[in-house]
Amino acid sequence: MHGSQTVRGRRDSLRVKWLSLPEAHGAARQGNAMAMERYYRPELDVLRCFASLMVFASHTVPGDQSFFRQAHIPPRIADLIVSAAAGGAFGVDLFFTLSSFLITTLLLRESSVCGALDVTAFYLRRVLRILPLYFGFLLAATTLARSLVPDENLPLKYVVAFALLCGNWACVLWGYPHSVATPLWSVSIEEQFYLCWPLIMRRWVHRLTMVAVGLVVVSFVTRLCLVLHGAIHPQIWCNTLARLDPIACGALLAVRQDKREITLSPGIRVALLLGGCGVLTAAGRFGDVVGIKALVTFPAVTAACVALLVATLSLQMAPGRGPVVRALVYLGRISYGLYVFHS
């Protein structure tokens, strides 16, 4: 009798264990969702807003100092404004660094909570977050823009490339189209990153540092080969393989942050912010995205973006700080839409 109860008890126990697996799996998924919801850094939205303003300035501020002379602005200040605006084009590098840091951080947290990555769920989140606006704007560029924007021209081969999230490669092969859709080249690079990175992390999550360093090497070697072969703009600028270093460094920073929170003294934080802005301004004044200068410009810009991100992460900003900060946070949260429509 007691033996029968013991066997039955073991069976019941085994049954409970097997029935508990889906529940445990569901709890892990719920914990993962809660973990990702908890990871919100308003200071990163402020930095994202800054990146948007950089790109906007690079496309709107006149590059000719005669404009500023007519406004009676001293030549040195005018030169600084022009250089800073030109350096604003590297706001896309800041976007790359930020995106890589955030995605890597979220995937590391998911791996820690669940023990594995749900790549399908990740893809679904990215699709719902990015592609409706992307394809909506692409549709507008191929229909409404032709009647609303002078000289708008987006040939079919570009439309197909952008629809396949390869618009940057179309720009590499055929140059920029004269279209409001042109800025989507950088979104194409980010989408290619979103497609590949979860698969890489699922396979080599414990070797991310080595993978990221390898990407930096690939990026530098690609630029070197393109420079030696006389590449013209935008063959380096829009080339995914030549733009991997800000993405790799964002991932490296996420790995570092996952191990220990970044804390800096106010003095070091200010130095990083000023130094990062200074390097970006110098890149706009003295740097180039083709030729030998490109071999120095891109690594310097990546270092500046990392400096700005490290300084921002150390702020530990409270979400409700003053109307100005709230406005900047809001603009950062809608920065994707601002970037898409700014042209």
BAVEXLO-386528 format. One record per residue (C-alpha): x negated, y, z; residue in one letter; residue number from 1. Coordinates in Angstrom, 2 decimals, padded with zeros to 5 digits. Example, Ala and Ser with C-alpha at 12.3 -4.5 7.8 and 13.67 -1.06 7.14 Angstrom:
BAVEXLO-386528
[torvo [-012.30 -004.50 007.80] 'A' 1]
[torvo [-013.67 -001.06 007.14] 'S' 2]
END
This chain:
BAVEXLO-386528
[torvo [000.00 000.00 000.00] 'M' 1]
[torvo [-002.69 002.40 000.97] 'H' 2]
[torvo [-004.68 001.35 -002.11] 'G' 3]
[torvo [-001.70 002.13 -004.34] 'S' 4]
[torvo [-001.31 005.57 -002.76] 'Q' 5]
[torvo [-005.03 006.19 -003.20] 'T' 6]
[torvo [-004.89 005.32 -006.91] 'V' 7]
[torvo [-001.76 007.43 -007.35] 'R' 8]
[torvo [-003.44 010.29 -005.50] 'G' 9]
[torvo [-006.46 010.10 -007.77] 'R' 10]
[torvo [-004.21 010.09 -010.83] 'R' 11]
[torvo [-002.29 013.09 -009.53] 'D' 12]
[torvo [-005.55 014.85 -008.77] 'S' 13]
[torvo [-006.87 014.11 -012.26] 'L' 14]
[torvo [-003.57 015.26 -013.78] 'R' 15]
[torvo [-003.74 018.51 -011.81] 'V' 16]
[torvo [-007.29 019.08 -013.02] 'K' 17]
[torvo [-006.30 018.56 -016.66] 'W' 18]
[torvo [-003.23 020.77 -016.31] 'L' 19]
[torvo [-005.36 023.44 -014.67] 'S' 20]
[torvo [-007.66 023.82 -017.69] 'L' 21]
[torvo [-005.25 025.93 -019.81] 'P' 22]
[torvo [-004.37 027.95 -016.74] 'E' 23]
[torvo [-008.02 028.53 -016.00] 'A' 24]
[torvo [-008.59 029.43 -019.65] 'H' 25]
[torvo [-005.69 031.88 -019.52] 'G' 26]
[torvo [-007.00 033.36 -016.30] 'A' 27]
[torvo [-010.39 033.80 -017.90] 'A' 28]
[torvo [-008.81 035.56 -020.88] 'R' 29]
[torvo [-006.83 037.79 -018.54] 'Q' 30]
[torvo [-009.98 038.52 -016.56] 'G' 31]
[torvo [-011.78 039.33 -019.78] 'N' 32]
[torvo [-009.05 041.74 -020.85] 'A' 33]
[torvo [-009.11 043.40 -017.44] 'M' 34]
[torvo [-012.90 043.61 -017.54] 'A' 35]
[torvo [-012.84 045.30 -020.92] 'M' 36]
[torvo [-010.08 047.66 -019.83] 'E' 37]
[torvo [-012.11 048.65 -016.79] 'R' 38]
[torvo [-015.14 049.51 -018.90] 'Y' 39]
[torvo [-014.36 053.07 -019.85] 'Y' 40]
[torvo [-016.97 055.82 -019.76] 'R' 41]
[torvo [-015.49 059.27 -020.48] 'P' 42]
[torvo [-018.99 060.70 -020.88] 'E' 43]
[torvo [-019.40 058.52 -023.98] 'L' 44]
[torvo [-016.34 060.18 -025.49] 'D' 45]
[torvo [-018.04 063.53 -024.92] 'V' 46]
[torvo [-021.12 062.25 -026.74] 'L' 47]
[torvo [-018.91 060.92 -029.53] 'R' 48]
[torvo [-017.34 064.38 -029.81] 'C' 49]
[torvo [-020.85 065.85 -030.08] 'F' 50]
[torvo [-021.68 063.43 -032.90] 'A' 51]
[torvo [-018.53 064.48 -034.76] 'S' 52]
[torvo [-019.43 068.15 -034.40] 'L' 53]
[torvo [-022.93 067.41 -035.70] 'M' 54]
[torvo [-021.59 065.82 -038.88] 'V' 55]
[torvo [-018.98 068.56 -039.32] 'F' 56]
[torvo [-021.65 071.26 -038.96] 'A' 57]
[torvo [-023.90 069.58 -041.52] 'S' 58]
[torvo [-021.08 069.78 -044.08] 'H' 59]
[torvo [-019.83 073.29 -043.31] 'T' 60]
[torvo [-022.66 075.54 -042.08] 'V' 61]
[torvo [-024.34 077.33 -045.02] 'P' 62]
[torvo [-027.85 076.08 -045.71] 'G' 63]
[torvo [-028.96 079.42 -047.18] 'D' 64]
[torvo [-030.32 081.99 -044.75] 'Q' 65]
[torvo [-029.01 084.83 -046.94] 'S' 66]
[torvo [-025.57 084.17 -045.48] 'F' 67]
[torvo [-026.91 084.86 -042.00] 'F' 68]
[torvo [-028.89 087.89 -043.13] 'R' 69]
[torvo [-025.67 089.43 -044.39] 'Q' 70]
[torvo [-024.23 088.84 -040.92] 'A' 71]
[torvo [-027.29 090.64 -039.43] 'H' 72]
[torvo [-028.46 087.55 -037.56] 'I' 73]
[torvo [-032.22 087.58 -036.81] 'P' 74]
[torvo [-034.22 085.32 -039.16] 'P' 75]
[torvo [-035.55 083.05 -036.40] 'R' 76]
[torvo [-032.08 082.41 -035.02] 'I' 77]
[torvo [-030.76 081.88 -038.55] 'A' 78]
[torvo [-033.53 079.37 -039.21] 'D' 79]
[torvo [-032.67 077.53 -035.99] 'L' 80]
[torvo [-028.98 077.39 -036.94] 'I' 81]
[torvo [-029.75 076.09 -040.43] 'V' 82]
[torvo [-032.15 073.47 -039.06] 'S' 83]
[torvo [-029.70 072.32 -036.38] 'A' 84]
[torvo [-026.90 072.06 -038.95] 'A' 85]
[torvo [-029.12 070.06 -041.31] 'A' 86]
[torvo [-030.04 067.76 -038.43] 'G' 87]
[torvo [-026.33 067.32 -037.80] 'G' 88]
[torvo [-026.24 064.85 -040.68] 'A' 89]
[torvo [-027.94 062.43 -038.30] 'F' 90]
[torvo [-024.77 062.42 -036.24] 'G' 91]
[torvo [-023.99 059.19 -038.11] 'V' 92]
[torvo [-027.05 057.63 -036.46] 'D' 93]
[torvo [-025.64 058.66 -033.10] 'L' 94]
[torvo [-022.35 057.00 -034.06] 'F' 95]
[torvo [-024.23 053.82 -035.02] 'F' 96]
[torvo [-026.08 053.79 -031.70] 'T' 97]
[torvo [-022.92 054.42 -029.70] 'L' 98]
[torvo [-020.88 051.79 -031.54] 'S' 99]
[torvo [-023.56 049.15 -031.14] 'S' 100]
[torvo [-023.96 049.92 -027.45] 'F' 101]
[torvo [-020.22 049.73 -026.75] 'L' 102]
[torvo [-019.55 046.60 -028.81] 'I' 103]
[torvo [-022.56 044.77 -027.37] 'T' 104]
[torvo [-021.54 045.78 -023.84] 'T' 105]
[torvo [-017.98 044.50 -024.31] 'L' 106]
[torvo [-019.16 041.23 -025.85] 'L' 107]
[torvo [-021.69 040.70 -023.07] 'L' 108]
[torvo [-018.94 041.22 -020.50] 'R' 109]
[torvo [-016.67 038.78 -022.33] 'E' 110]
[torvo [-019.44 036.19 -022.48] 'S' 111]
[torvo [-020.07 036.65 -018.77] 'S' 112]
[torvo [-016.39 036.35 -017.78] 'V' 113]
[torvo [-015.27 033.60 -020.20] 'C' 114]
[torvo [-018.52 031.79 -020.88] 'G' 115]
[torvo [-017.90 032.19 -024.62] 'A' 116]
[torvo [-016.86 034.77 -027.20] 'L' 117]
[torvo [-013.45 034.77 -028.86] 'D' 118]
[torvo [-014.63 036.02 -032.25] 'V' 119]
[torvo [-011.17 035.83 -033.82] 'T' 120]
[torvo [-009.69 038.04 -031.11] 'A' 121]
[torvo [-012.57 040.49 -031.57] 'F' 122]
[torvo [-011.94 040.70 -035.31] 'Y' 123]
[torvo [-008.23 041.25 -034.71] 'L' 124]
[torvo [-008.92 044.13 -032.32] 'R' 125]
[torvo [-011.27 045.77 -034.83] 'R' 126]
[torvo [-008.79 045.33 -037.67] 'V' 127]
[torvo [-005.96 046.92 -035.72] 'L' 128]
[torvo [-008.15 049.75 -034.45] 'R' 129]
[torvo [-009.98 050.78 -037.61] 'I' 130]
[torvo [-008.54 049.44 -040.84] 'L' 131]
[torvo [-005.05 051.06 -040.91] 'P' 132]
[torvo [-006.53 054.56 -040.97] 'L' 133]
[torvo [-009.37 053.45 -043.24] 'Y' 134]
[torvo [-007.14 051.97 -045.92] 'F' 135]
[torvo [-004.53 054.68 -045.48] 'G' 136]
[torvo [-007.12 057.35 -046.20] 'F' 137]
[torvo [-008.57 055.35 -049.09] 'L' 138]
[torvo [-005.09 055.12 -050.59] 'L' 139]
[torvo [-004.63 058.87 -050.17] 'A' 140]
[torvo [-008.00 059.50 -051.82] 'A' 141]
[torvo [-006.95 057.48 -054.86] 'T' 142]
[torvo [-003.50 059.07 -055.19] 'T' 143]
[torvo [-002.74 062.36 -053.44] 'L' 144]
[torvo [-006.29 063.72 -053.46] 'A' 145]
[torvo [-006.39 063.76 -057.26] 'R' 146]
[torvo [-003.71 066.45 -057.32] 'S' 147]
[torvo [-004.71 068.31 -054.15] 'L' 148]
[torvo [-008.52 068.45 -054.32] 'V' 149]
[torvo [-010.34 070.13 -057.24] 'P' 150]
[torvo [-012.68 067.81 -059.17] 'D' 151]
[torvo [-011.68 064.80 -057.05] 'E' 152]
[torvo [-012.93 061.68 -058.79] 'N' 153]
[torvo [-013.12 058.21 -057.24] 'L' 154]
[torvo [-013.76 055.68 -060.04] 'P' 155]
[torvo [-012.23 052.22 -059.78] 'L' 156]
[torvo [-015.56 050.52 -059.03] 'K' 157]
[torvo [-015.91 052.70 -055.90] 'Y' 158]
[torvo [-012.32 052.00 -054.86] 'V' 159]
[torvo [-012.97 048.26 -055.08] 'V' 160]
[torvo [-016.24 048.58 -053.16] 'A' 161]
[torvo [-014.66 050.64 -050.37] 'F' 162]
[torvo [-011.69 048.25 -050.23] 'A' 163]
[torvo [-014.16 045.40 -049.67] 'L' 164]
[torvo [-015.90 047.45 -046.94] 'L' 165]
[torvo [-019.00 047.72 -049.13] 'C' 166]
[torvo [-018.65 051.37 -050.10] 'G' 167]
[torvo [-022.15 052.17 -048.86] 'N' 168]
[torvo [-023.64 049.71 -051.34] 'W' 169]
[torvo [-021.70 051.38 -054.15] 'A' 170]
[torvo [-023.34 054.66 -053.13] 'C' 171]
[torvo [-026.75 052.94 -053.13] 'V' 172]
[torvo [-026.20 051.56 -056.65] 'L' 173]
[torvo [-024.40 054.43 -058.35] 'W' 174]
[torvo [-024.85 057.49 -056.13] 'G' 175]
[torvo [-022.18 059.43 -054.27] 'Y' 176]
[torvo [-018.76 059.75 -055.91] 'P' 177]
[torvo [-017.28 063.23 -056.02] 'H' 178]
[torvo [-014.52 062.28 -053.61] 'S' 179]
[torvo [-013.15 062.98 -050.15] 'V' 180]
[torvo [-013.62 059.25 -049.50] 'A' 181]
[torvo [-017.42 059.50 -049.64] 'T' 182]
[torvo [-017.90 059.71 -045.82] 'P' 183]
[torvo [-016.39 056.24 -045.54] 'L' 184]
[torvo [-019.81 054.84 -046.49] 'W' 185]
[torvo [-020.84 054.94 -042.82] 'S' 186]
[torvo [-017.61 053.22 -041.76] 'V' 187]
[torvo [-018.51 050.45 -044.21] 'S' 188]
[torvo [-021.85 049.94 -042.44] 'I' 189]
[torvo [-020.11 049.79 -039.06] 'E' 190]
[torvo [-017.59 047.26 -040.37] 'E' 191]
[torvo [-020.42 045.08 -041.67] 'Q' 192]
[torvo [-021.97 045.27 -038.21] 'F' 193]
[torvo [-018.64 044.32 -036.59] 'Y' 194]
[torvo [-018.37 041.34 -038.93] 'L' 195]
[torvo [-021.83 039.93 -038.23] 'C' 196]
[torvo [-022.65 040.92 -034.65] 'W' 197]
[torvo [-020.16 038.70 -032.74] 'P' 198]
[torvo [-021.39 035.68 -034.70] 'L' 199]
[torvo [-025.00 036.57 -033.90] 'I' 200]
[torvo [-024.20 037.08 -030.23] 'M' 201]
[torvo [-022.27 033.81 -030.00] 'R' 202]
[torvo [-025.33 031.98 -031.32] 'R' 203]
[torvo [-028.14 033.95 -029.65] 'W' 204]
[torvo [-026.56 035.80 -026.73] 'V' 205]
[torvo [-029.57 034.98 -024.52] 'H' 206]
[torvo [-032.04 036.13 -027.16] 'R' 207]
[torvo [-030.50 039.46 -028.06] 'L' 208]
[torvo [-033.65 041.41 -027.26] 'T' 209]
[torvo [-035.64 039.36 -029.75] 'M' 210]
[torvo [-032.88 039.67 -032.36] 'V' 211]
[torvo [-032.67 043.45 -031.92] 'A' 212]
[torvo [-036.44 043.87 -032.21] 'V' 213]
[torvo [-036.29 041.79 -035.38] 'G' 214]
[torvo [-033.64 044.13 -036.80] 'L' 215]
[torvo [-035.87 047.13 -036.12] 'V' 216]
[torvo [-038.69 045.44 -038.03] 'V' 217]
[torvo [-036.36 044.57 -040.93] 'V' 218]
[torvo [-035.17 048.17 -041.07] 'S' 219]
[torvo [-038.68 049.63 -041.16] 'F' 220]
[torvo [-039.93 047.14 -043.76] 'V' 221]
[torvo [-036.88 047.83 -045.94] 'T' 222]
[torvo [-037.50 051.58 -045.83] 'R' 223]
[torvo [-041.19 051.06 -046.56] 'L' 224]
[torvo [-040.42 048.94 -049.63] 'C' 225]
[torvo [-037.86 051.45 -050.87] 'L' 226]
[torvo [-040.25 054.37 -050.39] 'V' 227]
[torvo [-043.04 052.53 -052.23] 'L' 228]
[torvo [-040.64 051.86 -055.11] 'H' 229]
[torvo [-039.66 055.54 -055.33] 'G' 230]
[torvo [-036.11 055.28 -054.01] 'A' 231]
[torvo [-033.97 058.39 -054.42] 'I' 232]
[torvo [-031.13 059.66 -052.26] 'H' 233]
[torvo [-028.90 057.97 -051.08] 'P' 234]
[torvo [-030.63 054.64 -051.71] 'Q' 235]
[torvo [-032.18 054.64 -048.23] 'I' 236]
[torvo [-029.55 056.72 -046.44] 'W' 237]
[torvo [-026.64 054.40 -047.31] 'C' 238]
[torvo [-028.55 051.11 -047.27] 'N' 239]
[torvo [-027.39 048.86 -044.43] 'T' 240]
[torvo [-030.74 047.09 -044.15] 'L' 241]
[torvo [-032.55 050.44 -043.90] 'A' 242]
[torvo [-030.20 051.74 -041.16] 'R' 243]
[torvo [-030.40 048.92 -038.63] 'L' 244]
[torvo [-032.67 050.57 -036.06] 'D' 245]
[torvo [-030.04 052.77 -034.33] 'P' 246]
[torvo [-027.74 049.74 -034.24] 'I' 247]
[torvo [-030.50 047.54 -032.82] 'A' 248]
[torvo [-031.51 050.12 -030.22] 'C' 249]
[torvo [-027.90 050.56 -029.11] 'G' 250]
[torvo [-027.76 046.80 -028.53] 'A' 251]
[torvo [-031.07 046.86 -026.63] 'L' 252]
[torvo [-029.72 049.58 -024.37] 'L' 253]
[torvo [-026.57 047.53 -023.73] 'A' 254]
[torvo [-028.71 044.54 -022.68] 'V' 255]
[torvo [-030.67 046.81 -020.33] 'R' 256]
[torvo [-027.50 048.36 -018.93] 'Q' 257]
[torvo [-025.98 044.92 -018.40] 'D' 258]
[torvo [-028.84 044.03 -016.06] 'K' 259]
[torvo [-028.97 047.27 -014.11] 'R' 260]
[torvo [-027.09 050.56 -014.21] 'E' 261]
[torvo [-029.10 053.46 -015.59] 'I' 262]
[torvo [-029.80 056.19 -013.05] 'T' 263]
[torvo [-031.84 059.32 -013.75] 'L' 264]
[torvo [-032.79 062.41 -011.83] 'S' 265]
[torvo [-031.20 065.66 -013.09] 'P' 266]
[torvo [-034.57 066.86 -014.36] 'G' 267]
[torvo [-035.19 063.77 -016.50] 'I' 268]
[torvo [-031.62 063.87 -017.76] 'R' 269]
[torvo [-031.97 067.48 -018.92] 'V' 270]
[torvo [-035.34 066.69 -020.51] 'A' 271]
[torvo [-033.81 063.81 -022.49] 'L' 272]
[torvo [-030.87 065.93 -023.63] 'L' 273]
[torvo [-033.05 068.85 -024.72] 'L' 274]
[torvo [-035.66 066.55 -026.23] 'G' 275]
[torvo [-033.07 064.60 -028.20] 'G' 276]
[torvo [-031.45 067.76 -029.56] 'C' 277]
[torvo [-034.89 069.19 -030.33] 'G' 278]
[torvo [-035.93 066.12 -032.32] 'V' 279]
[torvo [-032.69 066.15 -034.31] 'L' 280]
[torvo [-033.16 069.84 -035.09] 'T' 281]
[torvo [-036.79 069.23 -036.11] 'A' 282]
[torvo [-035.63 066.36 -038.32] 'A' 283]
[torvo [-033.26 068.75 -040.04] 'G' 284]
[torvo [-036.05 071.29 -040.55] 'R' 285]
[torvo [-039.09 069.15 -041.36] 'F' 286]
[torvo [-037.80 065.62 -041.95] 'G' 287]
[torvo [-036.52 063.88 -045.05] 'D' 288]
[torvo [-034.53 060.77 -045.91] 'V' 289]
[torvo [-036.64 059.86 -048.95] 'V' 290]
[torvo [-040.38 059.64 -049.52] 'G' 291]
[torvo [-043.12 059.21 -046.95] 'I' 292]
[torvo [-041.40 061.55 -044.49] 'K' 293]
[torvo [-038.52 059.09 -044.21] 'A' 294]
[torvo [-040.84 056.58 -042.54] 'L' 295]
[torvo [-041.21 059.00 -039.63] 'V' 296]
[torvo [-037.84 060.74 -039.73] 'T' 297]
[torvo [-035.61 057.70 -039.19] 'F' 298]
[torvo [-037.51 056.24 -036.18] 'P' 299]
[torvo [-037.71 059.71 -034.62] 'A' 300]
[torvo [-033.97 060.22 -035.06] 'V' 301]
[torvo [-033.26 056.80 -033.55] 'T' 302]
[torvo [-035.40 057.68 -030.52] 'A' 303]
[torvo [-033.48 060.96 -030.17] 'A' 304]
[torvo [-030.13 059.16 -030.30] 'C' 305]
[torvo [-031.28 056.69 -027.63] 'V' 306]
[torvo [-032.46 059.59 -025.45] 'A' 307]
[torvo [-029.07 061.31 -025.75] 'L' 308]
[torvo [-027.23 058.08 -024.96] 'L' 309]
[torvo [-029.42 057.25 -021.95] 'V' 310]
[torvo [-028.96 060.76 -020.56] 'A' 311]
[torvo [-025.20 060.57 -021.10] 'T' 312]
[torvo [-024.90 057.15 -019.44] 'L' 313]
[torvo [-026.57 058.51 -016.32] 'S' 314]
[torvo [-023.93 061.22 -015.87] 'L' 315]
[torvo [-021.27 058.97 -014.28] 'Q' 316]
[torvo [-018.60 061.52 -015.19] 'M' 317]
[torvo [-015.22 061.47 -013.47] 'A' 318]
[torvo [-012.30 061.32 -015.96] 'P' 319]
[torvo [-010.45 064.40 -014.67] 'G' 320]
[torvo [-013.18 067.03 -014.60] 'R' 321]
[torvo [-011.84 070.40 -015.74] 'G' 322]
[torvo [-009.94 071.39 -018.89] 'P' 323]
[torvo [-013.06 071.79 -021.06] 'V' 324]
[torvo [-014.34 068.30 -020.28] 'V' 325]
[torvo [-010.87 066.85 -020.78] 'R' 326]
[torvo [-010.68 068.54 -024.18] 'A' 327]
[torvo [-014.09 067.15 -025.18] 'L' 328]
[torvo [-013.10 063.67 -024.00] 'V' 329]
[torvo [-009.89 063.88 -026.04] 'Y' 330]
[torvo [-011.76 064.99 -029.16] 'L' 331]
[torvo [-014.18 062.13 -028.64] 'G' 332]
[torvo [-011.34 059.63 -028.43] 'R' 333]
[torvo [-009.96 060.79 -031.78] 'I' 334]
[torvo [-013.41 061.26 -033.34] 'S' 335]
[torvo [-012.89 058.42 -035.81] 'Y' 336]
[torvo [-009.89 060.19 -037.30] 'G' 337]
[torvo [-011.71 063.52 -037.25] 'L' 338]
[torvo [-014.65 061.98 -039.08] 'Y' 339]
[torvo [-012.48 060.35 -041.73] 'V' 340]
[torvo [-010.47 063.51 -042.45] 'F' 341]
[torvo [-013.20 066.14 -042.02] 'H' 342]
[torvo [-014.13 066.09 -045.71] 'S' 343]
END
